Amino acid sequence: MQPAKARTYELPSFSGSESVGVIKLLMELPEPSPAVIKSVQGAIEWLDAHRIKNTRWESFTNKDGQKDRRIVTDPKAGDMWARFYDLETELPYVCDRDGIKKKTLEEIGYERRNNYNWYTDAPQEVFNLYPAWKAKWVK
């Protein structure tokens, strides 16, 4: 049960996306054990600490006339999370098919930048469910 590599651009990591399904599964258990309750609380704390605030996707036309996308800061936007966080630094990263971690979308090729969800708002669903779950299970 250790983080593992999948495709060449999916390196072992902490996940701001795939973790959501696991957390929701744990929250749906009818009688969660103290260990499960602690795990859900820990996951919520981790996700809260790794939010990327006021961030959104932006579509634009690049210098080659192609539809492209980037991440921008916008005070009116909600929060997002990176798909992958480095296991040592816990910082977000993106990756091209060469398997080399990069800090920004601009550092990877057009195909991976535009055909993969490097950032997500999926954890917000867990935050929406958490208050009712916490009221029921955290004493």
N, CA, C and O atoms as CSV, one atom per row, in Angstrom:
chain,resi,resn,atom,element,x,y,z
A,1,MET,N,N,0.823,-1.199,0.000
A,1,MET,CA,C,0.000,0.000,0.000
A,1,MET,C,C,0.867,1.263,0.000
A,1,MET,O,O,0.580,2.222,0.717
A,2,GLN,N,N,1.901,1.253,-0.789
A,2,GLN,CA,C,2.772,2.418,-0.943
A,2,GLN,C,C,2.459,3.114,-2.269
A,2,GLN,O,O,1.990,2.470,-3.207
A,3,PRO,N,N,2.713,4.423,-2.356
A,3,PRO,CA,C,2.531,5.109,-3.636
A,3,PRO,C,C,3.363,4.418,-4.716
A,3,PRO,O,O,4.508,4.031,-4.478
A,4,ALA,N,N,2.779,4.269,-5.898
A,4,ALA,CA,C,3.458,3.560,-6.982
A,4,ALA,C,C,3.316,4.323,-8.292
A,4,ALA,O,O,2.378,5.100,-8.479
A,5,LYS,N,N,4.241,4.094,-9.172
A,5,LYS,CA,C,4.219,4.702,-10.494
A,5,LYS,C,C,3.136,4.035,-11.337
A,5,LYS,O,O,2.912,2.829,-11.232
A,6,ALA,N,N,2.480,4.814,-12.156
A,6,ALA,CA,C,1.523,4.273,-13.119
A,6,ALA,C,C,2.091,4.574,-14.510
A,6,ALA,O,O,3.099,3.987,-14.901
A,7,ARG,N,N,1.458,5.479,-15.258
A,7,ARG,CA,C,2.003,5.858,-16.558
A,7,ARG,C,C,3.278,6.682,-16.345
A,7,ARG,O,O,3.572,7.083,-15.219
A,8,THR,N,N,4.019,6.931,-17.396
A,8,THR,CA,C,5.319,7.615,-17.257
A,8,THR,C,C,5.194,8.985,-16.611
A,8,THR,O,O,6.149,9.454,-15.991
A,9,TYR,N,N,4.069,9.629,-16.735
A,9,TYR,CA,C,3.864,10.959,-16.158
A,9,TYR,C,C,3.074,10.889,-14.848
A,9,TYR,O,O,2.701,11.926,-14.299
A,10,GLU,N,N,2.819,9.699,-14.349
A,10,GLU,CA,C,2.126,9.493,-13.080
A,10,GLU,C,C,3.092,8.817,-12.110
A,10,GLU,O,O,3.103,7.595,-11.959
A,11,LEU,N,N,3.890,9.640,-11.469
A,11,LEU,CA,C,4.933,9.156,-10.570
A,11,LEU,C,C,4.363,8.906,-9.176
A,11,LEU,O,O,3.288,9.412,-8.851
A,12,PRO,N,N,5.068,8.132,-8.348
A,12,PRO,CA,C,4.616,7.968,-6.968
A,12,PRO,C,C,4.438,9.347,-6.323
A,12,PRO,O,O,5.310,10.209,-6.439
A,13,SER,N,N,3.322,9.546,-5.654
A,13,SER,CA,C,3.022,10.880,-5.127
A,13,SER,C,C,1.914,10.823,-4.090
A,13,SER,O,O,1.271,9.794,-3.884
A,14,PHE,N,N,1.713,11.973,-3.442
A,14,PHE,CA,C,0.481,12.216,-2.705
A,14,PHE,C,C,-0.497,12.721,-3.765
A,14,PHE,O,O,-0.084,13.400,-4.705
A,15,SER,N,N,-1.771,12.405,-3.634
A,15,SER,CA,C,-2.729,12.788,-4.669
A,15,SER,C,C,-3.822,13.695,-4.131
A,15,SER,O,O,-4.457,13.405,-3.117
A,16,GLY,N,N,-4.022,14.789,-4.830
A,16,GLY,CA,C,-5.131,15.674,-4.517
A,16,GLY,C,C,-6.391,15.280,-5.258
A,16,GLY,O,O,-7.436,15.906,-5.081
A,17,SER,N,N,-6.306,14.255,-6.082
A,17,SER,CA,C,-7.459,13.826,-6.868
A,17,SER,C,C,-7.892,12.413,-6.500
A,17,SER,O,O,-9.005,12.212,-6.013
A,18,GLU,N,N,-7.036,11.448,-6.726
A,18,GLU,CA,C,-7.401,10.054,-6.471
A,18,GLU,C,C,-7.740,9.800,-5.001
A,18,GLU,O,O,-8.515,8.892,-4.702
A,19,SER,N,N,-7.187,10.566,-4.100
A,19,SER,CA,C,-7.465,10.391,-2.672
A,19,SER,C,C,-8.931,10.655,-2.323
A,19,SER,O,O,-9.439,10.123,-1.336
A,20,VAL,N,N,-9.597,11.453,-3.111
A,20,VAL,CA,C,-10.975,11.830,-2.814
A,20,VAL,C,C,-11.875,10.600,-2.734
A,20,VAL,O,O,-12.681,10.491,-1.809
A,21,GLY,N,N,-11.757,9.686,-3.670
A,21,GLY,CA,C,-12.586,8.486,-3.655
A,21,GLY,C,C,-12.350,7.627,-2.428
A,21,GLY,O,O,-13.289,7.061,-1.869
A,22,VAL,N,N,-11.095,7.528,-2.010
A,22,VAL,CA,C,-10.755,6.740,-0.824
A,22,VAL,C,C,-11.344,7.396,0.427
A,22,VAL,O,O,-11.910,6.717,1.283
A,23,ILE,N,N,-11.206,8.699,0.524
A,23,ILE,CA,C,-11.732,9.422,1.692
A,23,ILE,C,C,-13.256,9.276,1.753
A,23,ILE,O,O,-13.811,9.020,2.822
A,24,LYS,N,N,-13.926,9.436,0.620
A,24,LYS,CA,C,-15.380,9.295,0.594
A,24,LYS,C,C,-15.802,7.886,0.981
A,24,LYS,O,O,-16.792,7.711,1.692
A,25,LEU,N,N,-15.075,6.893,0.531
A,25,LEU,CA,C,-15.376,5.507,0.908
A,25,LEU,C,C,-15.286,5.339,2.430
A,25,LEU,O,O,-16.166,4.736,3.045
A,26,LEU,N,N,-14.232,5.868,3.025
A,26,LEU,CA,C,-14.075,5.781,4.480
A,26,LEU,C,C,-15.204,6.521,5.203
A,26,LEU,O,O,-15.672,6.073,6.250
A,27,MET,N,N,-15.635,7.642,4.650
A,27,MET,CA,C,-16.705,8.417,5.274
A,27,MET,C,C,-18.055,7.713,5.161
A,27,MET,O,O,-18.967,8.001,5.936
A,28,GLU,N,N,-18.191,6.804,4.214
A,28,GLU,CA,C,-19.455,6.082,4.024
A,28,GLU,C,C,-19.572,4.829,4.894
A,28,GLU,O,O,-20.636,4.213,4.945
A,29,LEU,N,N,-18.510,4.454,5.564
A,29,LEU,CA,C,-18.575,3.266,6.416
A,29,LEU,C,C,-19.632,3.471,7.502
A,29,LEU,O,O,-19.660,4.521,8.145
A,30,PRO,N,N,-20.504,2.476,7.713
A,30,PRO,CA,C,-21.598,2.650,8.678
A,30,PRO,C,C,-21.155,2.738,10.127
A,30,PRO,O,O,-21.828,3.382,10.932
A,31,GLU,N,N,-20.058,2.118,10.478
A,31,GLU,CA,C,-19.539,2.151,11.852
A,31,GLU,C,C,-18.012,2.296,11.789
A,31,GLU,O,O,-17.296,1.321,12.018
A,32,PRO,N,N,-17.507,3.492,11.485
A,32,PRO,CA,C,-16.056,3.646,11.345
A,32,PRO,C,C,-15.324,3.418,12.669
A,32,PRO,O,O,-15.761,3.867,13.729
A,33,SER,N,N,-14.217,2.717,12.576
A,33,SER,CA,C,-13.385,2.470,13.755
A,33,SER,C,C,-12.666,3.766,14.141
A,33,SER,O,O,-12.622,4.703,13.344
A,34,PRO,N,N,-12.104,3.831,15.352
A,34,PRO,CA,C,-11.312,5.004,15.715
A,34,PRO,C,C,-10.166,5.269,14.732
A,34,PRO,O,O,-9.833,6.424,14.468
A,35,ALA,N,N,-9.571,4.221,14.197
A,35,ALA,CA,C,-8.482,4.398,13.224
A,35,ALA,C,C,-8.997,5.035,11.939
A,35,ALA,O,O,-8.319,5.878,11.351
A,36,VAL,N,N,-10.191,4.640,11.498
A,36,VAL,CA,C,-10.779,5.226,10.289
A,36,VAL,C,C,-11.131,6.689,10.542
A,36,VAL,O,O,-10.881,7.547,9.695
A,37,ILE,N,N,-11.707,6.969,11.696
A,37,ILE,CA,C,-12.053,8.354,12.038
A,37,ILE,C,C,-10.797,9.216,12.034
A,37,ILE,O,O,-10.800,10.322,11.493
A,38,LYS,N,N,-9.735,8.716,12.629
A,38,LYS,CA,C,-8.466,9.456,12.650
A,38,LYS,C,C,-7.915,9.640,11.232
A,38,LYS,O,O,-7.358,10.691,10.915
A,39,SER,N,N,-8.067,8.635,10.394
A,39,SER,CA,C,-7.589,8.717,9.007
A,39,SER,C,C,-8.342,9.792,8.222
A,39,SER,O,O,-7.737,10.578,7.492
A,40,VAL,N,N,-9.656,9.818,8.378
A,40,VAL,CA,C,-10.445,10.826,7.667
A,40,VAL,C,C,-10.058,12.218,8.151
A,40,VAL,O,O,-9.875,13.129,7.343
A,41,GLN,N,N,-9.932,12.386,9.458
A,41,GLN,CA,C,-9.535,13.690,9.986
A,41,GLN,C,C,-8.151,14.093,9.462
A,41,GLN,O,O,-7.940,15.249,9.095
A,42,GLY,N,N,-7.228,13.160,9.428
A,42,GLY,CA,C,-5.889,13.439,8.907
A,42,GLY,C,C,-5.915,13.813,7.436
A,42,GLY,O,O,-5.183,14.703,7.004
A,43,ALA,N,N,-6.754,13.137,6.665
A,43,ALA,CA,C,-6.872,13.445,5.237
A,43,ALA,C,C,-7.426,14.851,5.034
A,43,ALA,O,O,-6.943,15.599,4.184
A,44,ILE,N,N,-8.434,15.202,5.811
A,44,ILE,CA,C,-9.020,16.542,5.711
A,44,ILE,C,C,-7.970,17.597,6.059
A,44,ILE,O,O,-7.856,18.611,5.371
A,45,GLU,N,N,-7.217,17.364,7.108
A,45,GLU,CA,C,-6.160,18.310,7.504
A,45,GLU,C,C,-5.120,18.448,6.398
A,45,GLU,O,O,-4.686,19.555,6.083
A,46,TRP,N,N,-4.719,17.313,5.806
A,46,TRP,CA,C,-3.709,17.358,4.748
A,46,TRP,C,C,-4.228,18.140,3.542
A,46,TRP,O,O,-3.539,19.016,3.020
A,47,LEU,N,N,-5.439,17.819,3.105
A,47,LEU,CA,C,-6.008,18.527,1.960
A,47,LEU,C,C,-6.163,20.013,2.248
A,47,LEU,O,O,-5.908,20.845,1.377
A,48,ASP,N,N,-6.577,20.349,3.456
A,48,ASP,CA,C,-6.731,21.753,3.815
A,48,ASP,C,C,-5.387,22.483,3.738
A,48,ASP,O,O,-5.320,23.622,3.274
A,49,ALA,N,N,-4.341,21.837,4.184
A,49,ALA,CA,C,-3.004,22.451,4.178
A,49,ALA,C,C,-2.410,22.564,2.769
A,49,ALA,O,O,-1.464,23.321,2.555
A,50,HIS,N,N,-2.962,21.817,1.814
A,50,HIS,CA,C,-2.389,21.800,0.469
A,50,HIS,C,C,-3.294,22.440,-0.583
A,50,HIS,O,O,-3.110,22.223,-1.781
A,51,ARG,N,N,-4.257,23.218,-0.138
A,51,ARG,CA,C,-5.117,23.973,-1.054
A,51,ARG,C,C,-4.264,24.960,-1.851
A,51,ARG,O,O,-3.265,25.486,-1.360
A,52,ILE,N,N,-4.677,25.187,-3.062
A,52,ILE,CA,C,-4.105,26.267,-3.857
A,52,ILE,C,C,-5.247,27.265,-4.015
A,52,ILE,O,O,-6.163,27.062,-4.811
A,53,LYS,N,N,-5.176,28.325,-3.257
A,53,LYS,CA,C,-6.294,29.259,-3.154
A,53,LYS,C,C,-6.407,30.175,-4.377
A,53,LYS,O,O,-5.421,30.507,-5.036
A,54,ASN,N,N,-7.658,30.565,-4.647
A,54,ASN,CA,C,-7.951,31.552,-5.690
A,54,ASN,C,C,-7.298,31.202,-7.017
A,54,ASN,O,O,-6.586,32.014,-7.609
A,55,THR,N,N,-7.551,29.985,-7.474
A,55,THR,CA,C,-6.908,29.473,-8.680
A,55,THR,C,C,-7.946,28.851,-9.604
A,55,THR,O,O,-8.918,28.247,-9.150
A,56,ARG,N,N,-7.725,29.007,-10.911
A,56,ARG,CA,C,-8.638,28.409,-11.884
A,56,ARG,C,C,-7.898,28.130,-13.191
A,56,ARG,O,O,-6.828,28.676,-13.458
A,57,TRP,N,N,-8.514,27.256,-13.997
A,57,TRP,CA,C,-8.034,27.011,-15.347
A,57,TRP,C,C,-8.423,28.194,-16.214
A,57,TRP,O,O,-9.474,28.803,-16.011
A,58,GLU,N,N,-7.574,28.520,-17.184
A,58,GLU,CA,C,-7.892,29.545,-18.172
A,58,GLU,C,C,-7.555,28.992,-19.553
A,58,GLU,O,O,-6.466,28.460,-19.770
A,59,SER,N,N,-8.492,29.121,-20.476
A,59,SER,CA,C,-8.241,28.741,-21.864
A,59,SER,C,C,-7.777,29.977,-22.617
A,59,SER,O,O,-8.238,31.087,-22.354
A,60,PHE,N,N,-6.861,29.774,-23.555
A,60,PHE,CA,C,-6.355,30.879,-24.358
A,60,PHE,C,C,-5.850,30.325,-25.685
A,60,PHE,O,O,-5.723,29.112,-25.851
A,61,THR,N,N,-5.568,31.202,-26.613
A,61,THR,CA,C,-4.978,30.808,-27.884
A,61,THR,C,C,-3.489,31.089,-27.797
A,61,THR,O,O,-3.080,32.222,-27.545
A,62,ASN,N,N,-2.672,30.055,-28.006
A,62,ASN,CA,C,-1.221,30.225,-27.870
A,62,ASN,C,C,-0.615,30.850,-29.129
A,62,ASN,O,O,-1.328,31.138,-30.090
A,63,LYS,N,N,0.687,31.055,-29.119
A,63,LYS,CA,C,1.377,31.737,-30.218
A,63,LYS,C,C,1.298,30.965,-31.534
A,63,LYS,O,O,1.516,31.535,-32.603
A,64,ASP,N,N,0.984,29.663,-31.457
A,64,ASP,CA,C,0.828,28.847,-32.662
A,64,ASP,C,C,-0.620,28.794,-33.144
A,64,ASP,O,O,-0.941,28.065,-34.081
A,65,GLY,N,N,-1.494,29.573,-32.497
A,65,GLY,CA,C,-2.904,29.611,-32.878
A,65,GLY,C,C,-3.720,28.439,-32.357
A,65,GLY,O,O,-4.854,28.233,-32.787
A,66,GLN,N,N,-3.155,27.674,-31.437
A,66,GLN,CA,C,-3.857,26.513,-30.880
A,66,GLN,C,C,-4.561,26.881,-29.577
A,66,GLN,O,O,-4.103,27.732,-28.814
A,67,LYS,N,N,-5.694,26.207,-29.349
A,67,LYS,CA,C,-6.365,26.346,-28.057
A,67,LYS,C,C,-5.436,25.729,-27.007
A,67,LYS,O,O,-4.961,24.607,-27.185
A,68,ASP,N,N,-5.180,26.439,-25.940
A,68,ASP,CA,C,-4.253,26.001,-24.901
A,68,ASP,C,C,-4.884,26.315,-23.556
A,68,ASP,O,O,-5.942,26.942,-23.497
A,69,ARG,N,N,-4.250,25.886,-22.486
A,69,ARG,CA,C,-4.764,26.220,-21.160
A,69,ARG,C,C,-3.625,26.402,-20.174
A,69,ARG,O,O,-2.514,25.904,-20.352
A,70,ARG,N,N,-3.959,27.141,-19.125
A,70,ARG,CA,C,-3.000,27.435,-18.072
A,70,ARG,C,C,-3.759,27.628,-16.764
A,70,ARG,O,O,-4.982,27.761,-16.744
A,71,ILE,N,N,-3.009,27.638,-15.691
A,71,ILE,CA,C,-3.561,27.908,-14.361
A,71,ILE,C,C,-3.263,29.366,-14.029
A,71,ILE,O,O,-2.134,29.829,-14.194
A,72,VAL,N,N,-4.279,30.084,-13.560
A,72,VAL,CA,C,-4.094,31.488,-13.215
A,72,VAL,C,C,-4.636,31.761,-11.818
A,72,VAL,O,O,-5.524,31.062,-11.330
A,73,THR,N,N,-4.091,32.773,-11.200
A,73,THR,CA,C,-4.587,33.252,-9.913
A,73,THR,C,C,-5.728,34.219,-10.191
A,73,THR,O,O,-5.630,35.097,-11.048
A,74,ASP,N,N,-6.809,34.036,-9.449
A,74,ASP,CA,C,-7.988,34.872,-9.620
A,74,ASP,C,C,-8.641,35.018,-8.249
A,74,ASP,O,O,-9.126,34.033,-7.692
A,75,PRO,N,N,-8.662,36.234,-7.694
A,75,PRO,CA,C,-9.235,36.420,-6.358
A,75,PRO,C,C,-10.689,35.967,-6.241
A,75,PRO,O,O,-11.167,35.715,-5.135
A,76,LYS,N,N,-11.401,35.861,-7.371
A,76,LYS,CA,C,-12.803,35.438,-7.352
A,76,LYS,C,C,-12.959,33.929,-7.522
A,76,LYS,O,O,-14.062,33.396,-7.396
A,77,ALA,N,N,-11.863,33.247,-7.807
A,77,ALA,CA,C,-11.918,31.797,-8.030
A,77,ALA,C,C,-11.914,31.051,-6.702
A,77,ALA,O,O,-11.535,31.597,-5.666
A,78,GLY,N,N,-12.334,29.816,-6.755
A,78,GLY,CA,C,-12.293,28.960,-5.574
A,78,GLY,C,C,-10.913,28.353,-5.393
A,78,GLY,O,O,-9.915,28.875,-5.891
A,79,ASP,N,N,-10.876,27.257,-4.683
A,79,ASP,CA,C,-9.608,26.576,-4.430
A,79,ASP,C,C,-9.457,25.386,-5.371
A,79,ASP,O,O,-10.437,24.814,-5.847
A,80,MET,N,N,-8.222,25.039,-5.618
A,80,MET,CA,C,-7.899,23.852,-6.399
A,80,MET,C,C,-6.810,23.092,-5.661
A,80,MET,O,O,-6.192,23.607,-4.728
A,81,TRP,N,N,-6.589,21.867,-6.092
A,81,TRP,CA,C,-5.523,21.036,-5.554
A,81,TRP,C,C,-4.770,20.466,-6.738
A,81,TRP,O,O,-5.344,20.237,-7.802
A,82,ALA,N,N,-3.486,20.240,-6.545
A,82,ALA,CA,C,-2.711,19.588,-7.589
A,82,ALA,C,C,-3.115,18.117,-7.659
A,82,ALA,O,O,-3.538,17.536,-6.659
A,83,ARG,N,N,-2.987,17.536,-8.811
A,83,ARG,CA,C,-3.244,16.101,-8.958
A,83,ARG,C,C,-2.170,15.323,-8.217
A,83,ARG,O,O,-2.453,14.306,-7.585
A,84,PHE,N,N,-0.917,15.814,-8.299
A,84,PHE,CA,C,0.209,15.125,-7.682
A,84,PHE,C,C,1.037,16.087,-6.839
A,84,PHE,O,O,1.272,17.236,-7.211
A,85,TYR,N,N,1.474,15.565,-5.673
A,85,TYR,CA,C,2.370,16.293,-4.772
A,85,TYR,C,C,3.591,15.420,-4.524
A,85,TYR,O,O,3.471,14.219,-4.282
A,86,ASP,N,N,4.767,16.035,-4.588
A,86,ASP,CA,C,6.023,15.317,-4.387
A,86,ASP,C,C,6.036,14.657,-3.004
A,86,ASP,O,O,5.630,15.269,-2.016
A,87,LEU,N,N,6.497,13.422,-2.939
A,87,LEU,CA,C,6.512,12.676,-1.673
A,87,LEU,C,C,7.483,13.257,-0.652
A,87,LEU,O,O,7.270,13.097,0.549
A,88,GLU,N,N,8.529,13.920,-1.092
A,88,GLU,CA,C,9.508,14.488,-0.156
A,88,GLU,C,C,9.191,15.924,0.227
A,88,GLU,O,O,9.254,16.279,1.404
A,89,THR,N,N,8.847,16.760,-0.759
A,89,THR,CA,C,8.632,18.176,-0.492
A,89,THR,C,C,7.168,18.531,-0.266
A,89,THR,O,O,6.864,19.592,0.279
A,90,GLU,N,N,6.270,17.662,-0.676
A,90,GLU,CA,C,4.824,17.892,-0.652
A,90,GLU,C,C,4.406,19.073,-1.524
A,90,GLU,O,O,3.324,19.629,-1.337
A,91,LEU,N,N,5.253,19.456,-2.471
A,91,LEU,CA,C,4.926,20.528,-3.400
A,91,LEU,C,C,4.289,19.937,-4.658
A,91,LEU,O,O,4.618,18.823,-5.065
A,92,PRO,N,N,3.373,20.697,-5.270
A,92,PRO,CA,C,2.748,20.213,-6.505
A,92,PRO,C,C,3.771,20.068,-7.626
A,92,PRO,O,O,4.774,20.779,-7.674
A,93,TYR,N,N,3.490,19.130,-8.522
A,93,TYR,CA,C,4.308,19.023,-9.727
A,93,TYR,C,C,3.456,18.536,-10.886
A,93,TYR,O,O,2.380,17.967,-10.703
A,94,VAL,N,N,3.969,18.775,-12.074
A,94,VAL,CA,C,3.405,18.243,-13.312
A,94,VAL,C,C,4.520,17.462,-13.986
A,94,VAL,O,O,5.682,17.562,-13.592
A,95,CYS,N,N,4.171,16.693,-14.990
A,95,CYS,CA,C,5.168,15.815,-15.588
A,95,CYS,C,C,4.795,15.530,-17.039
A,95,CYS,O,O,3.622,15.340,-17.360
A,96,ASP,N,N,5.784,15.501,-17.898
A,96,ASP,CA,C,5.546,15.138,-19.287
A,96,ASP,C,C,5.777,13.647,-19.437
A,96,ASP,O,O,6.051,12.959,-18.453
A,97,ARG,N,N,5.671,13.149,-20.636
A,97,ARG,CA,C,5.854,11.719,-20.881
A,97,ARG,C,C,7.288,11.250,-20.625
A,97,ARG,O,O,7.561,10.050,-20.638
A,98,ASP,N,N,8.194,12.185,-20.396
A,98,ASP,CA,C,9.582,11.814,-20.087
A,98,ASP,C,C,9.775,11.422,-18.625
A,98,ASP,O,O,10.845,10.942,-18.253
A,99,GLY,N,N,8.745,11.622,-17.786
A,99,GLY,CA,C,8.817,11.235,-16.388
A,99,GLY,C,C,9.630,12.169,-15.513
A,99,GLY,O,O,10.023,11.785,-14.411
A,100,ILE,N,N,9.894,13.383,-15.970
A,100,ILE,CA,C,10.677,14.354,-15.192
A,100,ILE,C,C,9.724,15.379,-14.587
A,100,ILE,O,O,8.953,16.016,-15.304
A,101,LYS,N,N,9.779,15.537,-13.268
A,101,LYS,CA,C,8.910,16.472,-12.564
A,101,LYS,C,C,9.240,17.906,-12.958
A,101,LYS,O,O,10.403,18.280,-13.103
A,102,LYS,N,N,8.179,18.700,-13.128
A,102,LYS,CA,C,8.291,20.131,-13.416
A,102,LYS,C,C,7.371,20.879,-12.461
A,102,LYS,O,O,6.403,20.315,-11.952
A,103,LYS,N,N,7.677,22.144,-12.221
A,103,LYS,CA,C,6.883,22.940,-11.292
A,103,LYS,C,C,5.650,23.569,-11.929
A,103,LYS,O,O,4.642,23.781,-11.255
A,104,THR,N,N,5.725,23.871,-13.235
A,104,THR,CA,C,4.630,24.598,-13.869
A,104,THR,C,C,4.169,23.918,-15.154
A,104,THR,O,O,4.917,23.170,-15.783
A,105,LEU,N,N,2.935,24.191,-15.524
A,105,LEU,CA,C,2.389,23.656,-16.769
A,105,LEU,C,C,3.170,24.141,-17.989
A,105,LEU,O,O,3.287,23.430,-18.987
A,106,GLU,N,N,3.694,25.344,-17.896
A,106,GLU,CA,C,4.425,25.911,-19.027
A,106,GLU,C,C,5.695,25.131,-19.346
A,106,GLU,O,O,6.248,25.267,-20.438
A,107,GLU,N,N,6.157,24.325,-18.413
A,107,GLU,CA,C,7.386,23.550,-18.608
A,107,GLU,C,C,7.150,22.197,-19.285
A,107,GLU,O,O,8.105,21.490,-19.610
A,108,ILE,N,N,5.889,21.839,-19.496
A,108,ILE,CA,C,5.619,20.552,-20.149
A,108,ILE,C,C,5.014,20.797,-21.526
A,108,ILE,O,O,4.578,21.906,-21.837
A,109,GLY,N,N,4.993,19.762,-22.337
A,109,GLY,CA,C,4.508,19.887,-23.703
A,109,GLY,C,C,3.018,20.123,-23.816
A,109,GLY,O,O,2.249,19.890,-22.884
A,110,TYR,N,N,2.643,20.591,-24.984
A,110,TYR,CA,C,1.251,20.929,-25.290
A,110,TYR,C,C,0.305,19.748,-25.015
A,110,TYR,O,O,-0.740,19.917,-24.387
A,111,GLU,N,N,0.677,18.568,-25.484
A,111,GLU,CA,C,-0.203,17.406,-25.359
A,111,GLU,C,C,-0.525,17.078,-23.908
A,111,GLU,O,O,-1.695,16.879,-23.584
A,112,ARG,N,N,0.453,17.016,-23.032
A,112,ARG,CA,C,0.205,16.692,-21.610
A,112,ARG,C,C,-0.444,17.864,-20.894
A,112,ARG,O,O,-1.247,17.658,-19.983
A,113,ARG,N,N,-0.117,19.078,-21.282
A,113,ARG,CA,C,-0.706,20.255,-20.640
A,113,ARG,C,C,-2.209,20.320,-20.898
A,113,ARG,O,O,-2.976,20.733,-20.028
A,114,ASN,N,N,-2.623,19.913,-22.087
A,114,ASN,CA,C,-4.011,20.071,-22.489
A,114,ASN,C,C,-4.853,18.807,-22.421
A,114,ASN,O,O,-6.078,18.881,-22.518
A,115,ASN,N,N,-4.231,17.667,-22.260
A,115,ASN,CA,C,-4.980,16.414,-22.267
A,115,ASN,C,C,-4.844,15.636,-20.971
A,115,ASN,O,O,-4.866,14.405,-20.966
A,116,TYR,N,N,-4.704,16.363,-19.874
A,116,TYR,CA,C,-4.590,15.712,-18.571
A,116,TYR,C,C,-5.032,16.714,-17.513
A,116,TYR,O,O,-4.770,17.910,-17.642
A,117,ASN,N,N,-5.691,16.240,-16.483
A,117,ASN,CA,C,-6.164,17.130,-15.415
A,117,ASN,C,C,-5.132,17.213,-14.303
A,117,ASN,O,O,-5.148,16.415,-13.366
A,118,TRP,N,N,-4.246,18.173,-14.412
A,118,TRP,CA,C,-3.170,18.353,-13.432
A,118,TRP,C,C,-3.662,19.012,-12.149
A,118,TRP,O,O,-3.036,18.870,-11.100
A,119,TYR,N,N,-4.757,19.718,-12.224
A,119,TYR,CA,C,-5.324,20.394,-11.061
A,119,TYR,C,C,-6.809,20.074,-11.001
A,119,TYR,O,O,-7.450,19.862,-12.030
A,120,THR,N,N,-7.348,20.040,-9.792
A,120,THR,CA,C,-8.732,19.607,-9.610
A,120,THR,C,C,-9.378,20.343,-8.435
A,120,THR,O,O,-8.699,20.824,-7.527
A,121,ASP,N,N,-10.682,20.415,-8.479
A,121,ASP,CA,C,-11.431,20.914,-7.326
A,121,ASP,C,C,-12.182,19.772,-6.639
A,121,ASP,O,O,-13.016,20.013,-5.767
A,122,ALA,N,N,-11.888,18.532,-7.029
A,122,ALA,CA,C,-12.575,17.356,-6.470
A,122,ALA,C,C,-12.551,17.294,-4.937
A,122,ALA,O,O,-13.559,16.895,-4.352
A,123,PRO,N,N,-11.461,17.665,-4.255
A,123,PRO,CA,C,-11.492,17.605,-2.791
A,123,PRO,C,C,-12.577,18.476,-2.148
A,123,PRO,O,O,-12.956,18.237,-1.002
A,124,GLN,N,N,-13.072,19.469,-2.862
A,124,GLN,CA,C,-14.121,20.310,-2.287
A,124,GLN,C,C,-15.338,19.474,-1.910
A,124,GLN,O,O,-16.031,19.794,-0.944
A,125,GLU,N,N,-15.605,18.419,-2.652
A,125,GLU,CA,C,-16.729,17.539,-2.333
A,125,GLU,C,C,-16.563,16.917,-0.948
A,125,GLU,O,O,-17.530,16.804,-0.195
A,126,VAL,N,N,-15.346,16.519,-0.616
A,126,VAL,CA,C,-15.073,15.950,0.706
A,126,VAL,C,C,-15.294,17.007,1.789
A,126,VAL,O,O,-15.869,16.718,2.838
A,127,PHE,N,N,-14.835,18.226,1.527
A,127,PHE,CA,C,-15.043,19.303,2.499
A,127,PHE,C,C,-16.526,19.609,2.686
A,127,PHE,O,O,-16.950,19.967,3.785
A,128,ASN,N,N,-17.309,19.473,1.633
A,128,ASN,CA,C,-18.749,19.703,1.745
A,128,ASN,C,C,-19.424,18.635,2.609
A,128,ASN,O,O,-20.373,18.931,3.335
A,129,LEU,N,N,-18.937,17.395,2.529
A,129,LEU,CA,C,-19.514,16.287,3.298
A,129,LEU,C,C,-18.996,16.230,4.740
A,129,LEU,O,O,-19.656,15.671,5.616
A,130,TYR,N,N,-17.845,16.793,4.978
A,130,TYR,CA,C,-17.159,16.605,6.258
A,130,TYR,C,C,-17.913,17.137,7.485
A,130,TYR,O,O,-17.943,16.437,8.497
A,131,PRO,N,N,-18.518,18.321,7.461
A,131,PRO,CA,C,-19.176,18.802,8.690
A,131,PRO,C,C,-20.229,17.824,9.242
A,131,PRO,O,O,-20.270,17.582,10.448
A,132,ALA,N,N,-21.070,17.267,8.374
A,132,ALA,CA,C,-22.088,16.324,8.843
A,132,ALA,C,C,-21.438,15.034,9.345
A,132,ALA,O,O,-21.856,14.481,10.362
A,133,TRP,N,N,-20.420,14.559,8.633
A,133,TRP,CA,C,-19.708,13.341,9.054
A,133,TRP,C,C,-19.043,13.577,10.406
A,133,TRP,O,O,-19.125,12.733,11.298
A,134,LYS,N,N,-18.388,14.719,10.554
A,134,LYS,CA,C,-17.695,15.030,11.807
A,134,LYS,C,C,-18.680,15.126,12.964
A,134,LYS,O,O,-18.399,14.613,14.048
A,135,ALA,N,N,-19.823,15.769,12.762
A,135,ALA,CA,C,-20.838,15.884,13.809
A,135,ALA,C,C,-21.320,14.519,14.275
A,135,ALA,O,O,-21.662,14.342,15.445
A,136,LYS,N,N,-21.346,13.567,13.371
A,136,LYS,CA,C,-21.837,12.230,13.697
A,136,LYS,C,C,-20.777,11.363,14.385
A,136,LYS,O,O,-21.108,10.575,15.272
A,137,TRP,N,N,-19.500,11.501,13.984
A,137,TRP,CA,C,-18.490,10.549,14.415
A,137,TRP,C,C,-17.371,11.085,15.301
A,137,TRP,O,O,-16.706,10.304,15.982
A,138,VAL,N,N,-17.153,12.371,15.308
A,138,VAL,CA,C,-16.037,12.905,16.121
A,138,VAL,C,C,-16.620,13.426,17.437
A,138,VAL,O,O,-17.418,14.362,17.469
A,139,LYS,N,N,-16.190,12.784,18.505
A,139,LYS,CA,C,-16.718,13.126,19.843
A,139,LYS,C,C,-15.765,14.009,20.591
A,139,LYS,O,O,-16.043,14.394,21.727
